[in-house]
Every structure is written in C-alpha cells, then in structure tokens.
Amino acid sequence: MPTYDLLAHRYHDQLPNHIRDYLRIERGLSDAVIDKYQLGWDGRRIAIPIRDRSGHVSFFKLAKAPGDKSDSPKMKATLGSRAELYGWDRASATLDQIIICEGEFDRLVLESRGYAAVTSTAGALTFRREWADALRSVPAVYICFDRDASGEAGARRVAWLLPQAKVITLPPEVGHAGDATNFFVGLDQTIEDFDALLAQAQPLAEQERTGFQPAAHKAFGKVGRSEAAELKAQVRIEDWVAASLALEVQGSNYAAHCPFHDDAKPSFVVFPPTQTFYCFGCRVHGDVFTFLMRMRSITFMDAVEVVRNAQRNDGDAAA
C-alpha cells in the first residue's frame, strides 16, 4: 500500500474527539462522511486525503486547526499537491445528479446531506476539461461556487466546459464569498431549502459561457499590469507557496521539494527579499503569479484574479 494511503489510515485513527466535534458542529459534517473520507489529524492540522483517479491518496490538504491563532495559511498541502479533482469516487460512478462546488469542506458538507459533489483542490478557476469529460454523461450537473468574483468566473469556466450545467445562486444572506457551508451551517438551512435552490438553478446564457474562452484573456493592458504589480506588493510569496508545499527554513530563505519535477531533495527555493522562487533542479523560476500559473495550470489573468480575491477575503492565500 502506498505511503500516503497508510498515512491516511494513521491520521484518521488519531483524529481527536474535539477535532471530530469541530468538524461536526462548526463544519456541518456527519460522522459517516468524516469516516468515509478518512479525515484525520497529523498532529497539528486537519488532514484531508486527496485521492487520484485510481483511488490512491496522492497528497493531503491540511486545514488550520480550530484555536490556531497563528498567521499561518488556513489551508496547506503536502508534497505532490496539484490541481486534482476531489471526488473521483463520485465522478467514476453512475449518477443522476452531481454538484460541482468550490473547496474540500463545501464538498464534504454537501456529501453530509446526501448530495454527490466534487471540487477542484486548487480553486474555482482551475476546473479541467478532462474532469468535465468525466461528468458529461451525468443527467443533472449543478455548479455551486462561492458568492464572489472568483466564484462567478469559475462558474463561467465550468459552464463553458459543461453547457448543460445549471448554476445555483446562493442567497445574499450567506455574505460576500459565502458558500455551501455558510448556507447550511451559518444560516442553518435545510436540505429542503437547498432543493429549492436546485429547482431555481438555470444554465448560463451562451454569451456568458463563451465569454470565458481562453482567448478572452489575451487582452490584458497596462491597467491590468499596474494592478498586478500593486497586488504583488501586497502579498508574500512564501505564504502562497506554503499553501501548497511544505517549506523548510534555509537561512533567510525557504526550501521545498519542487512540485514541477521528480525532486529527491529540496531544490525549490523561495527568496523572501526578492519575492521570487527558483528551482535549482529544473530551473523553473518566477514570482507569485508564475507560481500560481504553473501550480494550478491557469493563465496570468486568472492568477491575478486569485490573488485579488484572496486580498478581498482577509488576505488569506487561497488553497
């Protein structure tokens, strides 16, 4: 059994009762879902095993623990992280209905209420064509992304890939960037309430869908570049890299195993003074936007939108 598969069992076995209570009460997850998807504890963070299409754990998303008052990212990832579909068990099954949502906890809160759900592990703007192809035969596909600009852009992308998909509109009461968890836990809404949203969901108009084709990103003028420079000055590249890689202190810099090649020893270095990274193995280098583009397989404009959205939401690096 692969190492990460064994770790998933170990982390789940050592899940403390108070963390399970937090997942149930604050996150709205059922015990059945916690056990089915082997949510666990690595000693410091809540471990969410991410399984690939073959069913093996390829990496973990590590959520910040309740009570952790540090300024560390809300979500990190272990070595091997990438944009992956969280929910291959659902995508590979014969289903009548599926919901594409934004974020691992949103997927789990939906599953806890009996809805088959999937999500990208790398944000709303990273849903891939091959994942859409796996869902194309599902009769009823719904999109339930966060109520913000990034969620709207992500919904347009998925609707472009799956024109038959219907977009769920969460009520304003969930707040800016509100999500499925806010709906069920924050507003204490029921399955019947969510079913009403499903009944009201509609596909995006053709003009809205085609407006998100990749060609649309070619027009990125001086104003956009200026905004990108301003955004880059407001964030720390090490925070964004730490949301995906396990960083080790190396003098005044940070080192990690490079996610872009088979890296036997940490050769990926982040340089805080210059806000850049460089891999001494494969020679990939760049800034925070370059890192996001390569890590999430997105365009420059998408990377700017991801950072912009995070800055609007308390400056947390998006997982």
C-alpha positions in Angstrom: 0.0 0.0 0.0 1.5 3.4 -1.0 2.8 5.6 1.9 0.1 8.2 1.7 -2.6 5.6 1.8 -1.1 4.3 5.0 -0.8 7.8 6.4 -4.5 8.4 5.7 -5.4 5.4 7.9 -3.0 6.5 10.6 -4.2 10.2 10.6 -7.8 9.1 10.7 -7.2 6.7 13.6 -5.6 9.5 15.6 -8.4 12.1 14.9 -9.0 13.7 18.4 -12.6 13.8 19.7 -12.5 17.6 20.0 -11.5 17.9 16.3 -14.3 15.5 15.3 -16.7 17.7 17.3 -15.4 20.7 15.5 -16.0 19.1 12.1 -19.5 18.0 13.1 -20.6 21.3 14.8 -18.7 24.1 13.1 -18.2 22.5 9.7 -21.5 20.6 9.5 -20.0 17.2 8.6 -21.6 13.9 9.5 -19.7 11.2 11.3 -20.3 8.9 8.3 -18.7 11.4 5.9 -15.8 12.0 8.3 -15.1 8.3 8.4 -15.8 7.6 4.7 -13.3 10.2 3.5 -10.9 9.5 6.3 -10.5 13.0 7.7 -7.6 12.9 10.1 -5.1 14.6 12.3 -1.4 15.0 11.5 -0.6 16.3 15.0 -1.1 20.0 14.0 -3.6 20.2 11.3 -6.8 18.5 10.0 -5.7 16.2 7.2 -7.9 15.7 4.2 -6.7 12.8 1.9 -6.9 13.7 -1.8 -7.3 10.6 -3.9 -6.4 10.3 -7.6 -8.5 8.6 -10.2 -7.1 5.2 -9.3 -8.2 5.7 -5.7 -4.8 6.2 -4.1 -4.0 9.1 -1.9 -1.7 11.4 -3.9 -1.4 14.2 -1.3 -3.2 15.8 1.7 -4.8 19.2 2.1 -4.1 20.3 5.7 -6.6 22.7 7.2 -5.8 25.0 10.1 -6.9 23.7 13.4 -9.6 25.4 15.5 -8.0 27.6 18.1 -4.8 28.1 16.0 -4.3 31.9 16.3 -1.1 32.0 14.2 -0.9 33.8 10.9 -0.2 30.6 9.0 -2.4 29.9 5.9 -5.9 28.4 6.5 -5.0 25.6 4.2 -1.7 24.0 3.2 -0.9 21.0 1.1 1.8 18.2 1.3 4.4 17.3 -1.3 2.8 16.1 -4.5 0.0 18.6 -4.4 -1.5 19.8 -7.7 -4.9 20.7 -9.2 -6.8 17.5 -8.7 -10.5 16.5 -8.7 -11.6 15.8 -5.2 -14.3 13.3 -5.7 -13.2 10.8 -8.3 -15.3 8.2 -6.4 -18.3 10.2 -7.5 -17.1 11.1 -11.0 -16.4 7.5 -11.7 -19.8 6.3 -10.6 -23.2 6.2 -12.4 -25.1 9.1 -11.1 -28.4 11.0 -11.8 -27.1 14.3 -10.3 -23.8 15.9 -9.2 -22.8 19.3 -7.8 -19.5 20.9 -8.6 -18.6 23.1 -5.7 -15.6 25.2 -4.5 -13.5 23.8 -1.7 -13.0 20.5 0.1 -15.2 21.4 3.1 -18.0 22.5 0.9 -17.9 19.2 -0.9 -18.0 17.4 2.4 -20.9 19.4 3.8 -22.9 18.6 0.7 -22.0 14.9 0.9 -23.1 15.0 4.5 -26.5 16.0 3.3 -26.7 13.3 0.7 -25.6 15.3 -2.4 -22.9 13.8 -4.6 -20.3 16.5 -5.0 -16.9 17.2 -6.5 -14.4 20.1 -6.4 -11.0 21.2 -7.7 -8.3 21.2 -5.0 -6.8 24.4 -6.5 -9.7 26.9 -6.6 -12.7 27.9 -8.7 -10.7 28.8 -11.8 -8.9 25.5 -12.2 -11.6 23.1 -13.3 -10.1 21.0 -16.1 -11.6 19.7 -19.4 -10.8 16.1 -18.5 -12.8 16.4 -15.3 -15.7 17.8 -17.3 -15.5 14.9 -19.7 -15.8 12.5 -16.8 -19.1 14.2 -15.8 -20.6 14.7 -19.2 -22.9 11.7 -19.0 -24.4 12.8 -15.7 -28.0 13.9 -16.5 -28.1 16.8 -14.0 -25.0 18.8 -13.2 -25.1 21.8 -10.9 -22.5 24.5 -10.1 -22.4 25.9 -6.6 -19.4 28.2 -6.2 -18.7 31.0 -3.7 -20.7 34.2 -3.9 -17.8 36.4 -5.2 -16.0 37.4 -8.4 -13.7 34.4 -8.4 -16.7 32.1 -7.9 -18.6 33.8 -10.8 -15.6 33.5 -13.1 -15.1 29.8 -12.1 -18.8 29.1 -12.8 -18.4 30.6 -16.3 -15.5 28.4 -16.9 -17.3 25.2 -15.8 -20.4 26.3 -17.8 -18.2 26.7 -20.9 -16.9 23.2 -20.4 -20.4 21.8 -19.5 -23.0 23.9 -21.2 -25.9 21.9 -19.7 -24.7 22.6 -16.1 -27.1 24.8 -14.0 -25.7 27.5 -11.7 -27.0 27.6 -8.2 -27.5 31.1 -6.8 -26.8 31.2 -3.1 -28.9 33.9 -1.2 -27.3 37.2 -0.3 -27.6 36.2 3.4 -24.5 33.9 3.1 -22.5 37.1 2.8 -19.7 38.1 0.4 -17.7 35.0 -0.7 -20.4 32.9 1.1 -20.5 29.2 0.2 -22.4 26.0 0.8 -21.0 25.7 4.4 -22.3 29.2 5.2 -25.7 28.2 3.8 -26.1 25.0 5.8 -24.1 25.9 8.9 -24.1 29.7 9.2 -27.8 30.1 8.1 -28.9 26.7 9.5 -30.7 25.9 6.2 -32.2 22.5 5.5 -32.0 20.0 2.6 -35.4 21.2 1.6 -34.1 24.8 1.4 -31.2 23.7 -0.8 -33.5 21.6 -3.0 -35.4 24.8 -3.7 -32.2 26.4 -4.9 -31.6 23.4 -7.2 -35.1 23.9 -8.6 -34.4 27.5 -9.4 -31.0 26.9 -10.9 -30.5 27.8 -14.6 -27.8 27.3 -17.2 -25.8 30.3 -18.1 -26.7 32.1 -21.3 -24.5 31.2 -24.2 -23.0 34.7 -24.3 -21.9 34.4 -20.6 -20.3 30.9 -21.3 -18.4 31.8 -24.4 -17.2 35.0 -22.8 -14.8 32.9 -20.7 -12.9 31.2 -23.5 -9.2 31.3 -23.1 -8.8 33.7 -26.0 -10.5 36.4 -23.9 -7.5 36.5 -21.6 -5.2 37.8 -24.3 -6.4 41.4 -23.8 -4.5 42.4 -20.7 -3.4 46.0 -21.0 -1.3 48.5 -19.0 -4.0 49.0 -16.3 -4.1 45.2 -15.6 -0.3 45.1 -15.4 -0.3 48.0 -13.0 -2.9 46.3 -10.8 -0.9 43.1 -10.9 2.2 45.0 -9.6 0.2 46.5 -6.8 -1.2 43.2 -5.8 2.2 41.6 -5.8 3.5 44.3 -3.5 0.7 43.5 -1.0 1.3 39.7 -0.6 4.1 37.5 0.4 5.1 34.7 -2.0 6.1 32.5 0.9 2.5 32.5 2.2 1.2 31.3 -1.2 3.9 28.7 -1.7 3.3 27.4 1.9 -0.4 26.9 1.0 0.8 24.2 -1.5 4.2 23.0 -0.4 5.9 22.0 2.9 8.5 24.8 3.4 11.7 24.4 5.4 13.7 27.3 6.8 17.0 27.6 5.0 18.8 30.6 6.3 16.8 33.7 5.3 15.1 31.7 2.6 12.7 28.7 2.4 13.2 25.4 0.6 10.8 22.6 -0.5 10.7 19.7 -2.8 9.9 21.0 -6.3 6.3 20.2 -7.4 7.3 20.5 -11.1 9.8 17.7 -11.4 10.8 14.5 -9.5 12.8 16.1 -6.7 14.8 13.8 -4.5 15.9 16.6 -2.2 14.6 20.1 -1.7 15.8 22.1 -4.6 12.9 24.6 -4.8 13.9 27.8 -3.0 11.8 30.8 -2.1 13.6 34.1 -1.7 11.6 36.5 0.5 13.9 39.5 -0.1 13.2 39.4 -3.8 9.7 37.8 -3.6 10.8 35.2 -6.1 11.4 31.4 -6.4 13.9 29.3 -8.2 14.3 25.6 -8.6 18.0 24.5 -8.8 16.8 21.2 -10.3 14.5 22.1 -13.2 15.4 25.8 -13.3 11.7 26.9 -13.1 11.6 30.4 -11.6 9.4 33.5 -11.2 7.1 35.4 -8.9 3.9 34.6 -7.0 1.9 34.8 -10.3 4.2 32.5 -12.1 4.0 30.0 -9.2 0.2 30.1 -9.3 0.1 29.8 -13.1 2.3 26.7 -13.1 0.9 25.1 -9.9 -2.8 25.5 -10.9 -2.4 25.3 -14.7 -4.1 28.7 -15.1 -3.4 31.9 -17.1 -1.7 35.1 -15.8 -5.1 36.9 -15.6 -6.6 34.0 -13.6 -3.6 34.1 -11.2 -4.1 37.9 -10.7 -7.8 37.2 -10.0 -7.0 34.5 -7.5 -4.7 36.9 -5.6 -7.1 39.8 -5.9 -9.9 37.6 -4.5 -7.8 36.5 -1.5 -6.9 40.1 -0.7 -10.6 40.9 -0.6 -11.1 38.0 1.9 -8.7 38.9 4.7 -5.6 38.4 2.7 -5.5 34.6 3.1 -3.7 32.6 0.4 -6.3 30.5 -1.4 -5.8 26.8 -1.1 
